Amino acid sequence: MTQEEKKLWAQELLREKQEELGRLPKKEDFDDATRSRIKSFLGPWPRALEAAGLKEPKLKNPNPKKKKRCGSEKNVLITAMHKLEKQRAKKEKTTNHNSLRRQQK
């Protein structure tokens, strides 16, 4: 059996089970061996149901307003400058502290 035939077999099996049950088939509706074959041919259970045409594919980002936005170039530069300033201040503080310790000795 070719890979394509295996996929078609699994898809048909899922469609038949849906007709028999009158609902989307669950993993528990199949024995372990059959369930394992279906998943190996079609992927995780939700993807298998999608491949068989029983379930609509889940949208990757259903709400585009919540999409993470990348900052403007200006904001990116400002953030980078703030980080550099913090690093310089930390380094200067350490250097000053070490100078004081040397003077005290």
PATOR-411176 format. One record per residue: residue number from 1; y, z, x of N, C-alpha, C, O, CB in turn; residue in one letter. Coordinates in pm, 1 decimal. Atoms other than C-alpha are relative to their C-alpha. Glycine has a CB too. Layout:
+-----+----------+----------+----------+----------+----------+----------+----------+----------+----------+----------+----------+----------+----------+----------+----------+----+
|   i |      nc2 |      nc3 |      nc1 |     cac2 |     cac3 |     cac1 |      cc2 |      cc3 |      cc1 |      oc2 |      oc3 |      oc1 |     cbc2 |     cbc3 |     cbc1 | aa |
+-----+----------+----------+----------+----------+----------+----------+----------+----------+----------+----------+----------+----------+----------+----------+----------+----+
| NUM |        Y |        Z |        X |        Y |        Z |        X |        Y |        Z |        X |        Y |        Z |        X |        Y |        Z |        X |  A |
...
+-----+----------+----------+----------+----------+----------+----------+----------+----------+----------+----------+----------+----------+----------+----------+----------+----+
//
This chain:
+-----+----------+----------+----------+----------+----------+----------+----------+----------+----------+----------+----------+----------+----------+----------+----------+----+
|   i |      nc2 |      nc3 |      nc1 |     cac2 |     cac3 |     cac1 |      cc2 |      cc3 |      cc1 |      oc2 |      oc3 |      oc1 |     cbc2 |     cbc3 |     cbc1 | aa |
+-----+----------+----------+----------+----------+----------+----------+----------+----------+----------+----------+----------+----------+----------+----------+----------+----+
|   1 |   -116.4 |      0.0 |     83.7 |      0.0 |      0.0 |      0.0 |    125.4 |      0.0 |     90.2 |    137.3 |     82.5 |    180.8 |     -1.7 |    122.4 |    -96.3 |  M |
|   2 |   -123.6 |      6.1 |    -77.9 |    340.5 |    -98.2 |    142.3 |     94.7 |    112.3 |    -42.6 |     75.1 |    177.4 |   -145.2 |     68.5 |   -137.8 |    -17.1 |  T |
|   3 |    -98.1 |   -104.2 |     31.9 |    634.1 |    138.4 |    148.2 |     68.0 |    -28.8 |   -133.8 |     91.8 |     62.7 |   -212.6 |    105.7 |     10.9 |    112.0 |  Q |
|   4 |    -64.2 |     37.9 |    126.4 |    797.2 |    -54.5 |   -137.3 |    -93.5 |     26.8 |   -117.7 |    -48.7 |     74.0 |   -222.2 |     41.4 |   -148.9 |      2.4 |  E |
|   5 |     96.9 |    -26.4 |    106.7 |    479.5 |    -30.1 |   -346.5 |    -13.7 |    149.8 |    -26.4 |    -29.7 |    192.4 |   -140.8 |   -136.8 |    -59.5 |     36.2 |  E |
|   6 |      7.0 |   -145.7 |     15.0 |    465.3 |    344.1 |   -281.7 |    118.7 |     50.9 |    -80.4 |    103.3 |    135.2 |   -168.8 |     -4.4 |     68.8 |    137.7 |  K |
|   7 |   -119.5 |    -40.8 |     73.0 |    823.1 |    383.8 |   -403.7 |    -10.7 |    -39.3 |   -147.2 |     21.1 |     40.4 |   -235.5 |    125.4 |    -62.8 |     63.0 |  K |
|   8 |     13.8 |     46.8 |    138.1 |    754.5 |    176.6 |   -715.0 |   -101.6 |     84.8 |    -76.6 |    -80.3 |    117.5 |   -193.3 |    -42.0 |   -147.9 |     -2.5 |  L |
|   9 |    102.5 |    -83.8 |     62.0 |    439.8 |    380.8 |   -787.2 |     59.7 |    135.3 |    -40.2 |     39.1 |    182.5 |   -152.0 |   -119.7 |     19.9 |     96.6 |  W |
|  10 |    -58.9 |   -131.7 |     26.1 |    632.4 |    709.1 |   -760.9 |    103.7 |     -8.1 |   -112.4 |    108.7 |     79.4 |   -198.8 |     64.8 |     56.5 |    128.2 |  A |
|  11 |   -100.5 |     16.8 |    104.5 |    918.7 |    580.0 |   -976.5 |    -65.3 |    -17.2 |   -136.5 |    -21.4 |     42.6 |   -234.8 |     89.5 |   -120.1 |     30.8 |  Q |
|  12 |     69.9 |     22.8 |    127.1 |    679.3 |    459.0 |  -1246.2 |    -65.4 |    128.7 |    -49.4 |    -63.4 |    157.9 |   -169.0 |   -106.2 |   -110.8 |     15.6 |  E |
|  13 |     62.4 |   -126.7 |     36.4 |    494.1 |    790.7 |  -1240.5 |    102.3 |     95.5 |    -62.3 |     72.8 |    162.5 |   -161.2 |    -65.1 |     64.6 |    123.2 |  L |
|  14 |   -106.2 |    -85.4 |     54.1 |    821.6 |    977.7 |  -1299.4 |     44.8 |    -47.6 |   -138.7 |     67.3 |     33.5 |   -228.6 |    120.0 |      2.4 |     95.9 |  L |
|  15 |    -41.9 |     53.5 |    130.5 |    920.9 |    744.9 |  -1584.7 |   -105.4 |     27.3 |   -107.7 |    -71.6 |     62.3 |   -220.8 |     26.5 |   -151.6 |     10.3 |  R |
|  16 |    108.0 |    -26.9 |     95.3 |    581.0 |    783.1 |  -1752.2 |     -0.6 |    147.2 |    -41.5 |    -19.9 |    179.9 |   -158.6 |   -136.2 |    -38.5 |     60.7 |  E |
|  17 |     -0.6 |   -143.9 |     29.1 |    602.3 |   1161.4 |  -1725.7 |    116.7 |     35.6 |    -91.5 |    103.2 |    122.1 |   -178.1 |      7.8 |     81.9 |    130.6 |  K |
|  18 |   -113.8 |    -25.6 |     87.2 |    947.2 |   1156.8 |  -1886.1 |    -32.0 |    -42.9 |   -143.4 |      0.4 |     28.8 |   -238.0 |    125.1 |    -73.7 |     51.7 |  Q |
|  19 |     37.5 |     45.9 |    134.4 |    814.5 |    951.8 |  -2180.3 |    -98.3 |     96.6 |    -64.6 |    -87.7 |    127.1 |   -183.4 |    -61.2 |   -141.0 |      5.9 |  E |
|  20 |    101.9 |    -92.8 |     49.3 |    519.7 |   1188.6 |  -2216.1 |     62.4 |    133.1 |    -44.1 |     26.2 |    187.4 |   -148.5 |   -106.1 |     25.0 |    108.7 |  E |
|  21 |    -58.0 |   -131.9 |     27.3 |    734.0 |   1505.6 |  -2207.4 |    123.3 |     -4.8 |    -91.1 |    154.1 |     92.3 |   -160.3 |     37.0 |     66.4 |    130.1 |  L |
|  22 |   -123.2 |     10.6 |     77.0 |   1049.1 |   1378.4 |  -2374.6 |    118.1 |     69.3 |     66.0 |    216.4 |    101.6 |     -0.6 |    -20.9 |     56.9 |   -136.5 |  G |
|  23 |   -105.8 |    -63.2 |    -78.5 |   1264.1 |   1533.7 |  -2100.7 |    -17.4 |    -42.1 |    145.5 |   -115.7 |   -106.5 |    181.9 |     -3.2 |    156.3 |    -14.6 |  R |
|  24 |     14.7 |     29.5 |   -142.5 |   1329.7 |   1500.1 |  -1730.4 |   -120.0 |     75.1 |     55.7 |   -137.3 |    193.7 |     27.5 |    128.6 |     37.5 |     78.0 |  L |
|  25 |    114.5 |    -70.8 |    -58.8 |   1013.3 |   1579.1 |  -1538.2 |     45.6 |     98.6 |    107.1 |    139.2 |     72.4 |    182.7 |   -100.0 |   -100.1 |     59.9 |  P |
|  26 |    -26.2 |   -101.6 |   -101.7 |   1017.2 |   1891.6 |  -1325.0 |   -109.0 |     -8.5 |    105.3 |   -215.2 |    -66.2 |     82.1 |      6.5 |    142.9 |    -62.4 |  K |
|  27 |    100.7 |     -0.7 |   -107.2 |    834.7 |   1941.2 |   -997.9 |   -128.8 |     65.6 |    -48.1 |   -238.8 |     23.8 |    -11.9 |     53.6 |     73.6 |    124.8 |  K |
|  28 |    115.5 |    -75.8 |     46.9 |    605.9 |   2186.3 |  -1175.1 |    -88.9 |    -81.6 |    -95.0 |   -202.0 |    -42.1 |   -123.4 |     46.9 |    126.8 |    -69.6 |  E |
|  29 |     78.1 |     84.3 |     91.0 |    489.3 |   1908.3 |  -1409.3 |   -106.7 |    -81.6 |     73.3 |   -188.5 |   -148.1 |      9.7 |     92.6 |    -93.7 |    -75.9 |  D |
|  30 |     94.4 |     76.7 |    -81.0 |    288.8 |   1754.8 |  -1122.5 |    -81.1 |     93.4 |     88.8 |    -34.5 |    201.2 |    125.8 |     74.0 |   -104.7 |     85.7 |  F |
|  31 |     80.0 |    -80.5 |    -92.7 |      6.6 |   1886.8 |   -907.4 |     61.9 |    -12.3 |    139.6 |    143.3 |   -101.2 |    164.4 |   -151.0 |    -46.2 |      0.4 |  D |
|  32 |    -59.9 |     -6.2 |   -133.8 |     89.6 |   1969.4 |   -544.2 |     -8.5 |   -132.3 |     75.4 |     89.8 |   -175.7 |    135.5 |    -67.2 |    107.8 |     81.1 |  D |
|  33 |     18.9 |    124.7 |    -74.8 |    -53.6 |   1648.6 |   -396.7 |     90.6 |   -111.0 |    -53.4 |    154.5 |   -182.3 |     24.0 |   -146.9 |    -44.3 |     -6.7 |  A |
|  34 |    -82.9 |    105.2 |     60.1 |    125.2 |   1418.1 |   -643.1 |    147.3 |     27.3 |     26.5 |    222.3 |    -63.5 |     62.1 |    -25.9 |    -10.1 |   -151.9 |  T |
|  35 |   -139.1 |    -37.8 |    -24.9 |    452.6 |   1607.7 |   -609.1 |     37.8 |    -29.4 |    145.3 |    146.8 |    -79.8 |    172.5 |     22.4 |    149.6 |    -32.2 |  R |
|  36 |    -24.9 |     23.2 |   -141.4 |    426.9 |   1586.1 |   -231.5 |     16.3 |   -149.2 |     28.8 |    104.4 |   -188.8 |    105.1 |   -113.6 |     58.2 |     84.3 |  S |
|  37 |     -9.8 |    145.6 |    -19.8 |    368.0 |   1208.9 |   -243.9 |    131.1 |    -53.7 |    -56.6 |    197.7 |   -134.9 |      7.6 |   -119.6 |    -72.0 |    -66.4 |  R |
|  38 |   -124.5 |     46.1 |     62.2 |    660.6 |   1153.7 |   -481.8 |    117.8 |     31.7 |     91.8 |    202.7 |    -54.0 |    116.6 |     20.2 |     66.0 |   -139.5 |  I |
|  39 |   -111.0 |    -41.6 |    -85.6 |    894.1 |   1349.9 |   -254.3 |     -1.6 |    -73.6 |    134.2 |    104.3 |   -102.9 |    189.8 |     -5.4 |    151.1 |     23.4 |  K |
|  40 |      4.2 |     71.3 |   -127.8 |    770.6 |   1175.2 |     59.5 |     43.1 |   -145.5 |    -16.5 |     99.5 |   -204.1 |     75.9 |   -141.0 |      6.5 |     60.0 |  S |
|  41 |    -38.4 |    138.9 |     24.1 |    826.1 |    832.0 |    -97.6 |    145.6 |    -13.2 |    -43.7 |    211.7 |   -111.0 |     -8.9 |    -90.5 |    -61.1 |   -104.9 |  F |
|  42 |   -132.8 |     13.5 |     59.9 |   1155.5 |    902.8 |   -277.4 |    102.5 |    102.9 |     47.7 |    220.4 |     91.6 |     13.9 |    -12.1 |      9.4 |   -147.6 |  L |
|  43 |    -94.4 |   -100.8 |    -49.1 |   1311.2 |   1204.8 |   -104.3 |     -0.8 |    124.7 |    -85.8 |    -90.6 |    143.5 |   -167.9 |    140.0 |    -57.1 |      5.2 |  G |
|  44 |     -7.5 |   -123.7 |     77.9 |   1419.0 |   1539.8 |   -249.4 |     -3.1 |    -28.7 |   -150.1 |     31.4 |   -138.8 |   -193.2 |    127.3 |     77.8 |     35.9 |  P |
|  45 |     23.6 |     21.0 |    143.3 |   1351.5 |   1587.5 |   -621.1 |    118.1 |    -65.2 |    -73.1 |     96.8 |   -161.4 |   -146.9 |    -31.8 |    132.1 |    -65.3 |  W |
|  46 |   -111.4 |     65.1 |     70.0 |   1704.9 |   1505.9 |   -746.7 |     15.0 |   -147.9 |     38.6 |     44.2 |   -231.7 |    -46.6 |    130.2 |     74.1 |     29.8 |  P |
|  47 |     -8.9 |    139.7 |    -43.6 |   1708.5 |   1186.9 |   -535.6 |   -114.8 |    -82.0 |    -57.5 |    -97.8 |   -200.2 |    -87.4 |     -0.5 |     -8.8 |    153.6 |  R |
|  48 |    115.0 |     70.7 |     58.5 |   1362.2 |   1096.1 |   -667.2 |     29.8 |    -35.8 |   -145.5 |      1.3 |   -147.3 |   -189.0 |   -129.2 |     86.9 |      9.2 |  A |
|  49 |    -35.5 |     27.8 |    139.9 |   1484.5 |   1126.2 |  -1027.5 |    105.2 |   -110.1 |     -8.3 |    101.0 |   -193.8 |    -98.5 |     51.7 |    127.7 |    -69.2 |  L |
|  50 |   -101.2 |    105.1 |     -4.3 |   1785.0 |    911.1 |   -937.6 |    -63.2 |   -135.0 |     31.1 |    -29.0 |   -235.7 |    -30.9 |    107.3 |     33.2 |    103.8 |  E |
|  51 |     66.0 |    125.1 |    -38.6 |   1563.3 |    648.9 |   -771.6 |    -79.1 |    -59.4 |   -115.8 |    -90.9 |   -181.3 |   -127.6 |    -92.6 |     23.3 |    119.3 |  A |
|  52 |     78.1 |     47.1 |    114.2 |   1352.2 |    628.8 |  -1086.9 |     90.2 |    -39.1 |   -117.1 |     41.7 |    -87.8 |   -219.2 |    -99.3 |    107.6 |    -44.2 |  A |
|  53 |    -93.7 |     34.8 |    105.8 |   1667.2 |    576.0 |  -1295.4 |      3.7 |    101.1 |   -113.0 |     50.7 |     69.9 |   -222.4 |    -34.0 |   -133.7 |    -54.9 |  G |
|  54 |      4.7 |   -102.9 |    103.7 |   1617.6 |    899.8 |  -1487.4 |    123.5 |     90.3 |      1.3 |    151.4 |    160.2 |    -96.1 |   -124.7 |     84.1 |     16.9 |  L |
|  55 |   -114.0 |    -90.1 |    -16.7 |   1927.1 |   1077.8 |  -1359.9 |    111.8 |    -77.4 |     68.6 |     87.4 |   -158.9 |    157.6 |    -39.2 |    127.7 |     82.5 |  K |
|  56 |   -115.7 |     63.6 |    -63.6 |   2277.7 |    963.7 |  -1270.5 |     18.6 |     58.7 |    139.5 |      2.6 |    179.3 |    158.7 |    129.1 |     19.2 |    -85.9 |  E |
|  57 |    -25.8 |    -53.7 |   -134.6 |   2355.7 |    992.4 |   -899.5 |    117.8 |     95.7 |     -2.0 |    217.2 |     72.6 |    -70.8 |     26.8 |   -113.9 |    100.0 |  P |
|  58 |   -106.5 |    -99.0 |     -8.2 |   2567.6 |   1294.3 |   -817.4 |    112.5 |    -57.1 |     85.5 |     88.7 |   -112.0 |    193.1 |    -52.4 |    134.9 |     58.7 |  K |
|  59 |   -114.7 |     47.0 |    -76.4 |   2916.8 |   1203.9 |   -704.6 |     23.6 |     92.0 |    117.5 |     10.9 |    213.9 |    105.6 |    125.6 |     -8.3 |    -88.2 |  L |
|  60 |    -21.6 |    -81.1 |   -119.0 |   2996.1 |   1319.1 |   -355.0 |    122.2 |     89.4 |    -12.8 |    117.9 |    205.5 |     27.8 |     14.1 |    -88.5 |    121.1 |  K |
|  61 |   -120.7 |    -78.9 |     18.8 |   3348.9 |   1435.1 |   -442.8 |     55.2 |    -31.0 |   -138.4 |    142.5 |   -116.6 |   -152.5 |    105.7 |    -29.7 |    111.3 |  N |
|  62 |    -40.2 |     32.6 |    136.1 |   3393.6 |   1440.9 |   -820.4 |    145.9 |     29.6 |    -31.1 |    201.0 |    -28.2 |   -124.8 |    -85.6 |     73.9 |    -95.2 |  P |
|  63 |   -138.4 |    -35.3 |     25.2 |   3742.2 |   1594.3 |   -800.8 |     83.9 |    -37.3 |    121.9 |     94.7 |     41.4 |    216.0 |     13.8 |    150.8 |    -33.0 |  N |
|  64 |    -73.4 |     43.7 |   -118.8 |   3959.5 |   1393.1 |   -560.8 |    121.4 |     86.8 |     32.3 |    169.1 |     84.7 |    145.7 |     44.4 |   -142.0 |    -18.1 |  P |
|  65 |   -114.3 |    -86.7 |    -26.9 |   4246.3 |   1643.1 |   -598.6 |    -35.7 |    110.3 |     98.6 |     50.7 |    160.1 |    170.9 |     51.7 |     60.7 |   -129.5 |  K |
|  66 |     43.2 |   -107.0 |    -89.2 |   4041.0 |   1898.3 |   -408.1 |    -36.8 |    -52.7 |    138.6 |    -80.5 |     23.0 |    225.3 |   -118.6 |     73.4 |    -60.5 |  K |
|  67 |     33.7 |     60.1 |   -127.4 |   3988.7 |   1655.6 |   -122.5 |     86.0 |     62.1 |    109.1 |    206.9 |     78.2 |     92.7 |     18.7 |   -152.9 |     -4.4 |  K |
|  68 |    -71.3 |    -61.3 |   -109.4 |   4083.3 |   1813.0 |    205.5 |     93.2 |   -103.9 |     61.9 |     51.7 |   -214.0 |     98.1 |    -98.1 |     57.4 |    105.0 |  K |
|  69 |    -98.3 |     93.8 |    -52.7 |   4399.4 |   1653.0 |    331.0 |     27.5 |     29.7 |    146.7 |     32.5 |    144.7 |    190.4 |    130.3 |      6.4 |    -81.4 |  R |
|  70 |    -35.0 |    -11.9 |   -141.1 |   4478.9 |   1589.1 |    690.3 |    151.1 |     12.5 |     10.5 |    223.3 |    -58.8 |    -59.2 |    -52.3 |   -122.2 |     82.5 |  C |
|  71 |   -143.3 |    -20.2 |    -12.7 |   4822.3 |   1709.7 |    797.8 |     69.7 |   -120.8 |     59.7 |      6.6 |   -207.0 |    121.0 |     27.7 |    121.5 |     84.0 |  G |
|  72 |    -77.9 |    107.9 |    -58.1 |   5100.1 |   1476.2 |    897.0 |      0.5 |     17.2 |    151.3 |    -32.6 |    123.7 |    203.4 |    144.9 |     -2.2 |    -56.9 |  S |
|  73 |     -5.0 |     -7.4 |   -146.4 |   5143.4 |   1395.1 |   1263.2 |     95.5 |    110.0 |     45.1 |     68.2 |    181.3 |    141.6 |     43.1 |   -135.4 |     59.6 |  E |
|  74 |    -98.2 |   -101.7 |    -35.9 |   5448.5 |   1619.8 |   1274.1 |    -61.8 |    139.3 |     -8.8 |    -44.6 |    220.8 |     81.9 |    123.5 |     -9.8 |    -91.1 |  K |
|  75 |     63.1 |   -131.7 |     17.2 |   5251.2 |   1918.7 |   1138.1 |   -106.6 |     24.8 |    104.9 |   -122.2 |    136.8 |    153.4 |    -61.1 |     12.1 |   -139.3 |  N |
|  76 |    104.1 |    -14.1 |   -101.8 |   4967.4 |   1853.4 |   1379.5 |     63.9 |     35.3 |    134.0 |     14.2 |    121.9 |    206.0 |    -83.8 |   -130.4 |     12.1 |  V |
|  77 |    -69.4 |    -28.3 |   -126.3 |   5211.2 |   1849.6 |   1673.3 |     58.2 |    140.5 |      1.1 |     50.8 |    209.9 |    102.5 |    111.2 |   -102.2 |     23.8 |  L |
|  78 |    -56.7 |   -135.1 |      8.0 |   5383.3 |   2167.2 |   1555.4 |   -108.9 |    104.4 |     19.7 |    -89.5 |    201.5 |     92.8 |     70.6 |     21.7 |   -135.5 |  I |
|  79 |    111.7 |    -93.5 |    -15.1 |   5049.2 |   2345.7 |   1526.1 |    -46.8 |      5.2 |    144.8 |    -73.5 |    113.0 |    197.9 |   -116.7 |    -39.9 |    -91.8 |  T |
|  80 |     43.0 |      5.0 |   -139.9 |   4949.7 |   2231.0 |   1873.9 |    100.4 |     72.2 |     89.3 |     61.6 |    143.4 |    181.9 |    -17.3 |   -146.1 |     46.4 |  A |
|  81 |   -103.2 |    -67.0 |    -79.3 |   5282.6 |   2351.8 |   2014.7 |     -8.4 |    151.7 |    -16.9 |      6.8 |    225.6 |     80.4 |    140.0 |    -50.3 |    -40.3 |  M |
|  82 |     12.9 |   -144.1 |     23.8 |   5237.3 |   2694.2 |   1851.7 |   -118.2 |     57.3 |     78.5 |   -109.0 |    165.7 |    136.0 |    -17.4 |     28.4 |   -151.0 |  H |
|  83 |    116.9 |    -46.7 |    -75.2 |   4893.2 |   2725.3 |   2007.0 |     33.4 |     11.3 |    148.1 |     -1.3 |    110.1 |    212.8 |   -119.8 |    -95.1 |    -20.5 |  K |
|  84 |    -37.4 |     -3.4 |   -141.5 |   5032.0 |   2637.6 |   2350.6 |     93.0 |    116.9 |     29.9 |     77.7 |    184.3 |    131.8 |     66.7 |   -131.6 |     40.6 |  L |
|  85 |    -92.2 |   -111.4 |    -19.0 |   5313.3 |   2890.0 |   2311.3 |    -74.2 |    133.4 |      2.9 |    -44.0 |    220.1 |     84.8 |    105.6 |      1.0 |   -110.6 |  E |
|  86 |     78.5 |   -124.0 |      2.9 |   5063.9 |   3163.2 |   2222.0 |    -78.9 |     16.9 |    129.0 |    -86.4 |    126.7 |    184.2 |    -95.4 |      0.9 |   -120.8 |  K |
|  87 |     77.9 |     -6.5 |   -123.6 |   4847.4 |   3075.6 |   2523.0 |     89.3 |     36.8 |    118.3 |     51.6 |    118.9 |    202.0 |    -70.4 |   -134.3 |     26.2 |  Q |
|  88 |    -93.7 |    -29.5 |   -109.0 |   5148.3 |   3081.3 |   2756.8 |     44.7 |    145.8 |     -4.7 |     51.3 |    212.7 |     98.4 |    122.5 |    -93.0 |     -7.5 |  R |
|  89 |    -44.4 |   -138.8 |     14.5 |   5268.2 |   3415.1 |   2616.6 |   -110.5 |     95.9 |     43.5 |    -83.9 |    195.8 |    110.3 |     41.6 |     29.0 |   -145.9 |  A |
|  90 |    113.3 |    -85.3 |    -37.4 |   4923.5 |   3566.2 |   2660.3 |    -18.5 |     -0.1 |    151.8 |    -40.5 |    104.2 |    213.4 |   -129.8 |    -47.7 |    -70.1 |  K |
|  91 |     16.6 |     11.6 |   -144.7 |   4897.8 |   3435.2 |   3015.3 |    112.2 |     73.4 |     72.7 |     88.1 |    141.2 |    172.6 |     -3.2 |   -148.1 |     42.4 |  K |
|  92 |   -115.5 |    -66.8 |    -60.7 |   5248.3 |   3561.8 |   3098.3 |    -14.0 |    151.4 |     -9.4 |     17.4 |    223.0 |     85.6 |    130.4 |    -45.3 |    -67.7 |  E |
|  93 |     18.9 |   -143.4 |     19.4 |   5168.8 |   3904.6 |   2956.6 |   -102.1 |     53.1 |     99.6 |    -82.5 |    159.4 |    158.5 |    -44.6 |     30.2 |   -144.3 |  K |
|  94 |    104.2 |    -40.3 |    -93.8 |   4853.3 |   3924.0 |   3168.8 |     54.5 |      0.0 |    142.0 |     27.9 |     92.2 |    219.1 |   -122.0 |    -93.1 |    -10.7 |  T |
|  95 |    -58.0 |     10.9 |   -133.7 |   5042.4 |   3809.5 |   3479.4 |     96.9 |    115.3 |     25.8 |     93.3 |    177.0 |    132.3 |     72.0 |   -135.3 |     16.8 |  T |
|  96 |    -95.3 |   -110.9 |    -14.5 |   5321.1 |   4064.9 |   3422.7 |    -71.8 |    133.3 |     14.0 |    -32.2 |    217.9 |     94.1 |     95.1 |      4.7 |   -119.7 |  N |
|  97 |     77.1 |   -124.7 |     -5.8 |   5067.2 |   4341.0 |   3364.8 |    -63.2 |     16.5 |    137.4 |    -61.7 |    125.6 |    194.5 |   -108.9 |      2.3 |   -109.4 |  H |
|  98 |     62.7 |     -6.9 |   -133.1 |   4885.7 |   4255.5 |   3688.4 |    103.9 |     25.9 |    108.6 |     75.2 |     96.7 |    205.1 |    -76.3 |   -130.4 |     30.5 |  N |
|  99 |   -107.4 |    -22.0 |    -97.4 |   5217.2 |   4247.2 |   3880.7 |     41.3 |    147.1 |      1.8 |     61.6 |    204.9 |    108.6 |    122.0 |    -89.3 |    -32.3 |  S |
| 100 |    -35.4 |   -142.3 |      9.9 |   5306.2 |   4596.7 |   3754.7 |   -106.4 |     87.2 |     63.7 |    -74.6 |    185.8 |    130.1 |     19.7 |     40.7 |   -146.4 |  L |
| 101 |    110.3 |    -80.9 |    -57.3 |   4966.3 |   4730.1 |   3856.6 |      5.8 |     -7.3 |    152.1 |    -17.8 |     92.7 |    219.8 |   -140.0 |    -49.8 |    -51.7 |  R |
| 102 |     -7.8 |     14.6 |   -144.4 |   5011.6 |   4589.3 |   4207.8 |    116.6 |     81.1 |     56.4 |    105.7 |    140.8 |    163.4 |     14.5 |   -147.7 |     37.8 |  R |
| 103 |   -118.2 |    -74.3 |    -45.5 |   5356.9 |   4746.1 |   4237.3 |    -23.9 |    150.1 |     -0.8 |     29.8 |    222.2 |     83.3 |    120.1 |    -33.2 |    -87.5 |  Q |
| 104 |     26.7 |   -141.8 |      9.3 |   5225.2 |   5085.7 |   4131.9 |    -90.4 |     49.1 |    111.0 |    -89.9 |    167.9 |    143.4 |    -60.6 |     31.9 |   -132.3 |  Q |
| 105 |     93.7 |    -40.2 |   -106.2 |   4964.0 |   5086.0 |   4407.5 |     73.5 |     16.6 |    124.7 |     14.3 |     50.2 |    227.3 |   -111.8 |    -99.9 |     19.3 |  K |
+-----+----------+----------+----------+----------+----------+----------+----------+----------+----------+----------+----------+----------+----------+----------+----------+----+
//
